[in-house]
Amino acid sequence: MAIFKLYFRVLGQLGPERRLAFLLGFANILLAISAFAEPVLFGRIVDTLTEAQNNSHSLDKSRFVPLLTAWVGFGLFTIAASVLVALYAERLSHRRRLAVMANYYEHVLNLPQAFHTDVHSGGLLKVMLEGANGMGSLWLSFFREHCSSLFTLFIMLPFTLYINWRLASLLFILVVVFALLSSFILRRTEKLQGGVEKIHTQMAERAIDSLGNVPVIQSFTRIAVEAHAMRSAIDRVLAAQIPVLSWWAIAAVVTRASATLTILGILLVGTYLFSQKLATVGEVVTFMALATALIGRLEQVIGFLNTIFMMAPKLLQFFNVLDTVPTVRDRVEAIDPGRLTGRVGFHNVSFSYDGKKTSVFDVSFEVRPGETIAFVGSTGSGKSTTLGLLHRVFDPQSGFVSIDGIDLRDMTLSGLRNNIGVVFQEPMLFARSIEENVRVGNPDASDEAFMDALERAQAMEFVSRQVEGVKTVIGERGRTLSGGERQRLSIARALLKDPPIMILDEASSALDATTEQKLQEALDEVRKGRTTFIIAHRLATIRNASRIFVFDHGHIIESGSFDELIRLNGRFAALAKAQFMDGAMGKPTA
């Protein structure tokens, strides 16, 4: 069944700890042998004592003492080995749990932005934590209980046939009943539990959404609505989970009933076989002990099946993310180009997100190092997609993009992106200090370079007002700062990186007029000797651009300097006229 394939994949994640895992598995085999030997030896001891009593002669110490010594030895070994197995299984489980969590985290960070657009960050976090914790608990329970239990059931149980096949048949009947019952319940509840996990994921995503937008919820008086939605989700979880729990409760009851009947059967059948001289008292005692131990093992297996069954949807979600292959990744022969000069070329580039509607079609242009290129056009015209292709958020379906004559796909992603600085329209800051946020651009930059970046981004004014200065923690997404302050920090971050190519996605959109003017002066100085691409909606901010490309439905329909495009009296001139007229009338510009 798929659930067991999933379990074997979980065990496969122990690869780096293979040596310790094999040692623990071998120790579990020894524990299973010991657990089997104890009741067998005890039965022999009982037979020895019974024989001495029935024949009215003294106890044969040469036979009794070795049996007693072996029985005690196996008991002590079981205690000592169990302690060691539990100790090292705990360490192994925690190490690997943290390791797979780190691997998942790194893998998700490497997945393209297109992947993150389609999934919820709260869902990804839930999958990481629950998947890693679930695997940790499965590894721990496997080496503490399940490995020994499975070995006992499938390897040692057949040896009971050599002791007394008549009594052994009762144990086999118990195992068969248990196997059929478990298979039936697994098939009845597998889909049900998958539905439960989907609701859990929806709950996590909604909770993250709400907690991340508390000001909106409070401002629009939606506290009661959000709380009611969460309670409704909880009710749906309970409604979906209770049938699953009911089936497993029935399984536990039936298993216990079967076990009780088996012990009773061994006692009755054993008494009859003893009366027919087909079994000894020691064999009856042995099988009573074996049945009791087997019941304990079966209850452990029931618990194991219940646990892995409940965790299966979580683990499937975890592995589904791990199995996601980045559409943009390094080629085997990719090189690190070092620092580039910034000569950019688009060569008949086309791209579509869904393979149906083309977002960028047959775009070609060359940009010399140090030029400032502005992209203008309506929403959805292809501006952001074109620049996304430049820093390999995705790769074109046809044509290619080059820097300094090198196809971007022949460079490593890190090598390419080290040469490009991006100032996003949304600042995207971390809940860390001002210094940590800016040093994302260059962690090894000197203090002088760091302070210079703040100065050039016009950020020193508000940073100096903070009680702790650059050490001030700015909260989630920088929410303790104003919109303009957040944007200036993101600009400082890009400036500290000091790349040969800069992308400004409406970088001054959140700034007031006075700060914007200062920032434009700073950016004019920064752009010297650097290739700069600007996505602009306010056309007044791109008067000094070397060239302006006007996009429409994925095509470049006009290009030239600001004055050349005005004289052309085409689409750009119409946009400029509309904006300047709106500005003159006191209306907000686009």
DRENTOR-776369 format. One line per 3 residues: number of its first residue (from 1); their letters; for each residue x, y, z negated of C-alpha. Coordinates in nm, 3 decimals, decimal comma, padded with zeros to 5 digits. Layout:
N
NUM) A) X:Y:Z; ...
This chain:
590
1) MAI) 00,000:00,000:00,000; 00,108:00,360:00,062; 00,125:00,431:-00,309
4) FKL) 00,405:00,176:-00,355; 00,596:00,312:-00,055; 00,574:00,649:-00,226
7) YFR) 00,706:00,496:-00,548; 01,005:00,344:-00,366; 01,078:00,684:-00,212
10) VLG) 01,078:00,836:-00,561; 01,333:00,572:-00,667; 01,531:00,654:-00,354
13) QLG) 01,584:01,007:-00,488; 01,820:00,854:-00,746; 02,084:00,814:-00,472
16) PER) 02,354:01,038:-00,624; 02,314:00,850:-00,953; 02,314:00,511:-00,781
19) RLA) 02,581:00,355:-01,002; 02,408:00,438:-01,329; 02,072:00,339:-01,183
22) FLL) 02,205:-00,008:-01,091; 02,355:-00,049:-01,438; 02,024:00,042:-01,599
25) GFA) 01,843:-00,196:-01,365; 02,082:-00,479:-01,458; 02,030:-00,399:-01,827
28) NIL) 01,655:-00,425:-01,773; 01,699:-00,769:-01,618; 01,893:-00,879:-01,925
31) LAI) 01,619:-00,738:-02,145; 01,357:-00,933:-01,949; 01,558:-01,253:-01,989
34) SAF) 01,595:-01,181:-02,361; 01,223:-01,112:-02,396; 01,153:-01,447:-02,227
37) AEP) 01,410:-01,638:-02,427; 01,290:-01,527:-02,770; 00,948:-01,701:-02,766
40) VLF) 01,097:-02,008:-02,597; 01,364:-02,041:-02,868; 01,108:-01,975:-03,140
43) GRI) 00,893:-02,255:-03,002; 01,195:-02,490:-03,012; 01,258:-02,387:-03,373
46) VDT) 00,896:-02,466:-03,459; 00,925:-02,805:-03,288; 01,243:-02,881:-03,484
49) LTE) 01,076:-02,794:-03,814; 00,760:-02,988:-03,722; 00,961:-03,295:-03,622
52) AQN) 01,150:-03,292:-03,952; 00,825:-03,260:-04,145; 00,642:-03,534:-03,952
55) NSH) 00,928:-03,782:-03,980; 00,992:-03,698:-04,346; 01,365:-03,654:-04,298
58) SLD) 01,599:-03,365:-04,364; 01,633:-03,083:-04,117; 01,889:-03,147:-03,842
61) KSR) 02,109:-02,841:-03,901; 02,330:-02,914:-03,600; 02,024:-02,854:-03,384
64) FVP) 01,840:-02,595:-03,595; 02,125:-02,351:-03,667; 02,224:-02,291:-03,298
67) LLT) 01,858:-02,233:-03,211; 01,813:-01,989:-03,499; 02,140:-01,813:-03,421
70) AWV) 02,049:-01,776:-03,052; 01,701:-01,648:-03,144; 01,843:-01,386:-03,383
73) GFG) 02,111:-01,295:-03,130; 01,860:-01,232:-02,854; 01,651:-01,022:-03,094
76) LFT) 01,948:-00,804:-03,193; 02,056:-00,774:-02,831; 01,705:-00,658:-02,735
79) IAA) 01,714:-00,384:-02,999; 02,062:-00,258:-02,909; 02,010:-00,277:-02,532
82) SVL) 01,673:-00,103:-02,555; 01,829:00,189:-02,743; 02,110:00,226:-02,486
85) VAL) 01,873:00,194:-02,190; 01,637:00,455:-02,335; 01,927:00,693:-02,407
88) YAE) 02,085:00,677:-02,062; 01,751:00,662:-01,881; 01,657:00,989:-02,051
91) RLS) 01,979:01,156:-01,935; 01,948:01,019:-01,583; 01,587:01,132:-01,554
94) HRR) 01,656:01,488:-01,668; 01,962:01,530:-01,447; 01,784:01,409:-01,136
97) RLA) 01,466:01,603:-01,216; 01,660:01,930:-01,225; 01,861:01,827:-00,917
100) VMA) 01,556:01,755:-00,699; 01,400:02,080:-00,821; 01,711:02,268:-00,709
103) NYY) 01,712:02,084:-00,374; 01,344:02,167:-00,318; 01,403:02,532:-00,409
106) EHV) 01,697:02,567:-00,171; 01,506:02,386:00,105; 01,205:02,619:00,070
109) LNL) 01,428:02,926:00,082; 01,573:02,796:00,410; 01,232:02,744:00,570
112) PQA) 01,140:03,014:00,826; 00,912:03,305:00,751; 00,647:03,147:00,973
115) FHT) 00,621:02,862:00,721; 00,583:03,101:00,428; 00,318:03,295:00,616
118) DVH) 00,097:02,985:00,623; 00,142:02,873:00,260; 00,084:03,028:-00,080
121) SGG) 00,383:03,099:-00,302; 00,183:02,990:-00,608; 00,110:02,657:-00,441
124) LLK) 00,478:02,607:-00,357; 00,576:02,676:-00,717; 00,315:02,432:-00,849
127) VML) 00,429:02,163:-00,605; 00,794:02,210:-00,711; 00,728:02,192:-01,085
130) EGA) 00,471:01,913:-01,080; 00,658:01,707:-00,820; 00,993:01,726:-01,001
133) NGM) 00,837:01,665:-01,343; 00,637:01,375:-01,203; 00,946:01,210:-01,057
136) GSL) 01,133:01,264:-01,385; 00,863:01,087:-01,585; 00,845:00,801:-01,332
139) WLS) 01,222:00,745:-01,343; 01,216:00,748:-01,721; 00,927:00,504:-01,748
142) FFR) 01,075:00,281:-01,476; 01,401:00,223:-01,661; 01,242:00,212:-02,005
145) EHC) 00,953:-00,021:-01,924; 00,853:-00,091:-01,566; 01,172:-00,246:-01,432
148) SSL) 01,180:-00,502:-01,713; 00,804:-00,560:-01,686; 00,813:-00,621:-01,311
151) FTL) 01,106:-00,859:-01,344; 00,924:-01,049:-01,618; 00,607:-01,079:-01,409
154) FIM) 00,756:-01,180:-01,077; 01,076:-01,363:-01,172; 01,052:-01,501:-01,524
157) LPF) 00,683:-01,596:-01,523; 00,737:-01,885:-01,279; 00,985:-02,040:-01,524
160) TLY) 00,697:-02,103:-01,764; 00,593:-02,382:-01,524; 00,898:-02,581:-01,637
163) INW) 00,792:-02,555:-02,001; 00,430:-02,664:-01,956; 00,258:-02,614:-01,624
166) RLA) -00,090:-02,664:-01,774; -00,053:-02,375:-02,018; 00,140:-02,169:-01,761
169) SLL) -00,158:-02,186:-01,524; -00,360:-01,977:-01,772; -00,095:-01,703:-01,758
172) FIL) -00,102:-01,712:-01,380; -00,481:-01,676:-01,380; -00,446:-01,367:-01,603
175) VVV) -00,195:-01,208:-01,365; -00,407:-01,284:-01,057; -00,718:-01,132:-01,217
178) FAL) -00,516:-00,825:-01,311; -00,371:-00,788:-00,960; -00,711:-00,815:-00,791
181) LSS) -00,865:-00,568:-01,035; -00,585:-00,314:-00,990; -00,599:-00,338:-00,610
184) FIL) -00,975:-00,287:-00,613; -00,958:00,020:-00,837; -00,669:00,174:-00,642
187) RRT) -00,864:00,149:-00,320; -01,179:00,295:-00,477; -01,008:00,595:-00,635
190) EKL) -00,718:00,689:-00,406; -00,912:00,943:-00,198; -01,091:01,074:-00,507
193) QGG) -00,762:01,166:-00,675; -00,641:01,338:-00,359; -00,946:01,564:-00,377
196) VEK) -00,874:01,640:-00,741; -00,520:01,753:-00,655; -00,644:01,984:-00,380
199) IHT) -00,867:02,162:-00,631; -00,574:02,188:-00,874; -00,365:02,353:-00,602
202) QMA) -00,646:02,597:-00,523; -00,668:02,683:-00,892; -00,295:02,754:-00,909
205) ERA) -00,305:02,971:-00,597; -00,603:03,171:-00,724; -00,443:03,217:-01,067
208) IDS) -00,119:03,348:-00,910; -00,321:03,582:-00,688; -00,514:03,718:-00,984
211) LGN) -00,215:03,758:-01,214; -00,024:03,934:-00,937; -00,306:04,181:-00,879
214) VPV) -00,423:04,267:-01,230; -00,443:04,644:-01,155; -00,683:04,575:-00,864
217) IQS) -00,894:04,338:-01,074; -00,922:04,586:-01,358; -00,981:04,887:-01,132
220) FTR) -01,260:04,717:-00,940; -01,405:04,556:-01,258; -01,362:04,204:-01,127
223) IAV) -01,248:04,041:-01,451; -01,578:03,861:-01,502; -01,589:03,754:-01,137
226) EAH) -01,235:03,613:-01,141; -01,289:03,440:-01,475; -01,613:03,285:-01,346
229) AMR) -01,435:03,165:-01,032; -01,167:02,997:-01,245; -01,428:02,827:-01,464
232) SAI) -01,608:02,707:-01,152; -01,284:02,556:-01,024; -01,234:02,384:-01,360
235) DRV) -01,585:02,243:-01,340; -01,509:02,108:-00,991; -01,191:01,945:-01,123
238) LAA) -01,384:01,774:-01,402; -01,659:01,662:-01,164; -01,400:01,507:-00,931
241) QIP) -01,176:01,365:-01,206; -01,433:01,194:-01,427; -01,521:00,918:-01,174
244) VLS) -01,149:00,839:-01,141; -01,103:00,827:-01,518; -01,410:00,607:-01,552
247) WWA) -01,269:00,348:-01,310; -00,939:00,335:-01,497; -01,121:00,307:-01,828
250) IAA) -01,305:00,005:-01,687; -00,970:-00,140:-01,579; -00,829:-00,102:-01,930
253) VVT) -01,134:-00,271:-02,084; -01,133:-00,560:-01,834; -00,759:-00,611:-01,882
256) RAS) -00,798:-00,625:-02,259; -01,093:-00,865:-02,227; -00,898:-01,089:-01,988
259) ATL) -00,603:-01,089:-02,224; -00,816:-01,186:-02,522; -00,979:-01,466:-02,326
262) TIL) -00,637:-01,588:-02,211; -00,503:-01,610:-02,567; -00,817:-01,788:-02,676
265) GIL) -00,787:-02,021:-02,377; -00,422:-02,103:-02,460; -00,520:-02,183:-02,818
268) LVG) -00,809:-02,409:-02,717; -00,632:-02,576:-02,424; -00,313:-02,605:-02,626
271) TYL) -00,499:-02,777:-02,910; -00,651:-03,022:-02,665; -00,317:-03,090:-02,493
274) FSQ) -00,154:-03,143:-02,833; -00,421:-03,395:-02,924; -00,348:-03,573:-02,596
277) KLA) 00,029:-03,555:-02,662; 00,067:-03,336:-02,351; 00,205:-03,037:-02,544
280) TVG) 00,397:-02,981:-02,863; 00,316:-02,735:-03,139; 00,623:-02,536:-03,037
283) EVV) 00,502:-02,510:-02,677; 00,162:-02,385:-02,793; 00,335:-02,128:-03,015
286) TFM) 00,567:-02,033:-02,726; 00,278:-01,971:-02,489; 00,087:-01,777:-02,752
289) ALA) 00,390:-01,550:-02,787; 00,441:-01,536:-02,410; 00,076:-01,445:-02,358
292) TAL) 00,100:-01,168:-02,617; 00,416:-01,034:-02,452; 00,260:-01,067:-02,107
295) IGR) -00,045:-00,871:-02,219; 00,183:-00,594:-02,336; 00,361:-00,597:-02,000
298) LEQ) 00,032:-00,588:-01,810; -00,087:-00,294:-02,018; 00,241:-00,117:-01,932
301) VIG) 00,182:-00,192:-01,565; -00,175:-00,060:-01,595; -00,033:00,255:-01,747
304) FLN) 00,226:00,273:-01,470; -00,033:00,232:-01,196; -00,253:00,493:-01,357
307) TIF) 00,038:00,735:-01,388; 00,169:00,697:-01,035; -00,183:00,706:-00,901
310) MMA) -00,250:01,037:-01,073; 00,085:01,173:-00,956; 00,068:01,042:-00,600
313) PKL) -00,101:01,351:-00,449; 00,150:01,578:-00,626; 00,442:01,370:-00,501
316) LQF) 00,301:01,361:-00,149; 00,277:01,740:-00,148; 00,637:01,760:-00,274
319) FNV) 00,770:01,529:-00,003; 00,561:01,698:00,266; 00,743:02,023:00,189
322) LDT) 01,080:01,846:00,181; 01,002:01,682:00,515; 00,927:02,015:00,680
325) VPT) 01,202:02,075:00,932; 01,301:02,442:00,983; 01,225:02,548:01,338
328) VRD) 01,520:02,786:01,316; 01,840:02,618:01,200; 02,210:02,599:01,276
331) RVE) 02,329:02,403:01,576; 02,603:02,150:01,510; 02,852:02,357:01,710
334) AID) 02,739:02,697:01,573; 03,014:02,939:01,475; 03,052:03,222:01,226
337) PGR) 03,123:03,521:01,453; 03,269:03,740:01,180; 03,190:04,113:01,200
340) LTG) 03,029:04,204:01,531; 03,037:04,540:01,712; 02,659:04,557:01,764
343) RVG) 02,616:04,521:02,140; 02,268:04,368:02,167; 02,106:04,210:02,471
346) FHN) 01,760:04,067:02,534; 01,757:03,851:02,846; 01,411:03,765:02,987
349) VSF) 01,287:03,682:02,637; 00,938:03,540:02,584; 00,778:03,414:02,264
352) SYD) 00,438:03,286:02,150; 00,334:03,198:01,796; 00,073:02,941:01,894
355) GKK) 00,181:02,843:02,246; -00,132:03,005:02,391; -00,119:03,382:02,345
358) TSV) 00,215:03,539:02,437; 00,342:03,792:02,181; 00,657:03,892:02,374
361) FDV) 00,681:03,840:02,749; 00,990:03,869:02,970; 01,156:04,142:02,761
364) SFE) 01,500:04,250:02,882; 01,724:04,536:02,771; 02,083:04,611:02,673
367) VRP) 02,188:04,820:02,374; 02,538:04,964:02,336; 02,712:04,971:01,997
370) GET) 02,611:05,279:01,797; 02,286:05,345:01,983; 01,962:05,415:01,796
373) IAF) 01,667:05,239:01,958; 01,308:05,311:01,856; 01,016:05,074:01,921
376) VGS) 00,673:05,234:01,959; 00,335:05,079:02,026; 00,002:04,987:01,878
379) TGS) -00,037:04,715:01,617; 00,019:04,373:01,774; 00,205:04,509:02,073
382) GKS) 00,517:04,297:02,001; 00,750:04,541:01,822; 00,802:04,342:01,500
385) TTL) 00,813:04,012:01,688; 01,092:04,143:01,910; 01,304:04,245:01,613
388) GLL) 01,217:03,918:01,439; 01,382:03,745:01,734; 01,690:03,962:01,680
391) HRV) 01,754:03,832:01,329; 01,619:03,485:01,412; 01,301:03,472:01,213
394) FDP) 01,208:03,256:01,511; 01,368:03,162:01,842; 01,234:03,251:02,189
397) QSG) 01,063:02,988:02,400; 01,243:03,121:02,706; 01,534:03,354:02,767
400) FVS) 01,786:03,436:02,496; 01,908:03,713:02,268; 02,277:03,795:02,239
403) IDG) 02,507:04,009:02,029; 02,848:04,093:02,171; 02,768:03,851:02,453
406) IDL) 02,713:03,552:02,219; 02,377:03,372:02,221; 02,233:03,403:01,870
409) RDM) 02,168:03,028:01,864; 02,543:02,970:01,896; 02,601:03,155:01,567
412) TLS) 02,535:03,025:01,219; 02,232:03,186:01,058; 02,443:03,322:00,772
415) GLR) 02,702:03,457:01,015; 02,433:03,632:01,219; 02,242:03,776:00,926
418) NNI) 02,557:03,903:00,758; 02,576:04,143:01,054; 02,219:04,272:01,027
421) GVV) 02,059:04,485:00,757; 01,680:04,506:00,737; 01,470:04,767:00,559
424) FQE) 01,120:04,623:00,551; 00,805:04,832:00,546; 00,720:04,663:00,216
427) PML) 01,026:04,703:-00,012; 01,016:04,346:-00,150; 01,204:04,399:-00,474
430) FAR) 01,282:04,148:-00,749; 01,176:04,169:-01,113; 01,537:04,242:-01,203
433) SIE) 01,749:04,546:-01,275; 01,802:04,828:-01,026; 02,164:04,726:-00,989
436) ENV) 02,079:04,360:-00,923; 01,826:04,461:-00,657; 02,069:04,686:-00,473
439) RVG) 02,360:04,444:-00,503; 02,157:04,185:-00,314; 02,301:04,368:-00,013
442) NPD) 02,659:04,299:-00,122; 02,721:04,135:-00,462; 03,096:04,197:-00,433
445) ASD) 03,075:04,569:-00,353; 03,276:04,805:-00,570; 03,107:05,037:-00,819
448) EAF) 03,200:05,330:-00,595; 03,032:05,171:-00,292; 02,727:05,086:-00,503
451) MDA) 02,685:05,441:-00,630; 02,747:05,580:-00,281; 02,464:05,365:-00,142
454) LER) 02,227:05,503:-00,406; 02,335:05,858:-00,322; 02,290:05,815:00,053
457) AQA) 01,946:05,660:00,002; 01,842:05,962:-00,209; 01,783:05,725:-00,504
460) MEF) 02,016:05,874:-00,768; 01,759:06,135:-00,859; 01,509:05,888:-01,006
463) VSR) 01,768:05,629:-01,117; 01,934:05,886:-01,342; 01,597:05,948:-01,510
466) QVE) 01,567:05,585:-01,619; 01,651:05,522:-01,985; 01,887:05,238:-01,900
469) GVK) 01,999:05,381:-01,566; 02,096:05,117:-01,310; 02,041:04,845:-01,573
472) TVI) 01,667:04,923:-01,588; 01,447:04,622:-01,507; 01,182:04,738:-01,260
475) GER) 00,917:04,468:-01,307; 00,754:04,230:-01,063; 00,791:04,361:-00,707
478) GRT) 00,931:04,683:-00,859; 00,587:04,788:-00,980; 00,727:05,022:-01,249
481) LSG) 00,852:05,249:-00,968; 00,657:05,460:-00,723; 00,622:05,354:-00,361
484) GER) 00,883:05,602:-00,245; 01,126:05,497:-00,518; 01,090:05,132:-00,424
487) QRL) 01,154:05,210:-00,060; 01,466:05,410:-00,140; 01,606:05,115:-00,336
490) SIA) 01,545:04,886:-00,039; 01,729:05,135:00,183; 02,019:05,150:-00,065
493) RAL) 02,029:04,771:-00,055; 02,069:04,771:00,323; 02,326:05,051:00,312
496) LKD) 02,538:04,864:00,058; 02,545:04,568:00,296; 02,703:04,801:00,555
499) PPI) 02,613:04,588:00,860; 02,697:04,682:01,220; 02,325:04,645:01,308
502) MIL) 02,042:04,803:01,109; 01,668:04,738:01,145; 01,432:04,997:00,994
505) DEA) 01,070:04,885:00,990; 00,901:05,221:00,926; 01,148:05,270:00,641
508) SSA) 01,028:05,617:00,549; 00,655:05,541:00,547; 00,624:05,557:00,167
511) LDA) 00,826:05,876:00,115; 00,700:06,227:00,053; 00,786:06,497:00,305
514) TTE) 01,077:06,647:00,107; 01,244:06,313:00,033; 01,181:06,195:00,387
517) QKL) 01,369:06,493:00,525; 01,665:06,424:00,295; 01,654:06,056:00,386
520) QEA) 01,647:06,130:00,757; 01,960:06,340:00,718; 02,131:06,056:00,529
523) LDE) 02,022:05,798:00,786; 02,147:06,017:01,069; 02,490:06,008:00,906
526) VRK) 02,470:05,634:00,834; 02,370:05,552:01,193; 02,699:05,680:01,332
529) GRT) 02,894:05,387:01,470; 02,607:05,151:01,389; 02,345:05,000:01,621
532) TFI) 02,006:05,089:01,474; 01,657:04,969:01,563; 01,358:05,160:01,430
535) IAH) 00,994:05,056:01,435; 00,814:05,387:01,417; 00,452:05,493:01,385
538) RLA) 00,524:05,859:01,306; 00,683:05,974:01,630; 00,835:06,283:01,471
541) TIR) 01,086:06,057:01,290; 01,243:05,931:01,613; 01,316:06,254:01,799
544) NAS) 01,689:06,184:01,783; 01,671:05,823:01,899; 01,904:05,734:02,187
547) RIF) 01,620:05,553:02,361; 01,258:05,474:02,288; 01,087:05,156:02,409
550) VFD) 00,709:05,167:02,432; 00,545:04,826:02,386; 00,205:04,711:02,504
553) HGH) 00,082:04,349:02,487; 00,436:04,214:02,456; 00,578:04,417:02,746
556) IIE) 00,803:04,721:02,751; 00,601:04,959:02,964; 00,809:05,275:02,916
559) SGS) 01,162:05,356:02,805; 01,376:05,666:02,773; 01,461:05,948:02,535
562) FDE) 01,192:06,141:02,348; 01,197:06,433:02,592; 01,210:06,204:02,897
565) LIR) 00,901:06,015:02,784; 00,714:06,338:02,714; 00,792:06,456:03,066
568) LNG) 00,681:06,120:03,204; 00,335:06,203:03,068; 00,247:05,837:03,017
571) RFA) 00,148:05,625:02,717; 00,411:05,775:02,484; 00,316:06,130:02,576
574) ALA) -00,048:06,049:02,498; 00,047:05,904:02,157; 00,265:06,206:02,078
577) KAQ) -00,007:06,449:02,182; -00,266:06,269:01,966; -00,039:06,266:01,660
580) FMD) 00,074:06,624:01,686; -00,285:06,744:01,744; -00,402:06,544:01,439
583) GAM) -00,121:06,696:01,239; -00,217:07,044:01,350; -00,578:06,984:01,245
586) GKP) -00,476:06,857:00,904; -00,570:06,495:00,972; -00,348:06,207:00,862
589) TA) -00,117:06,079:01,134; -00,114:05,718:01,247
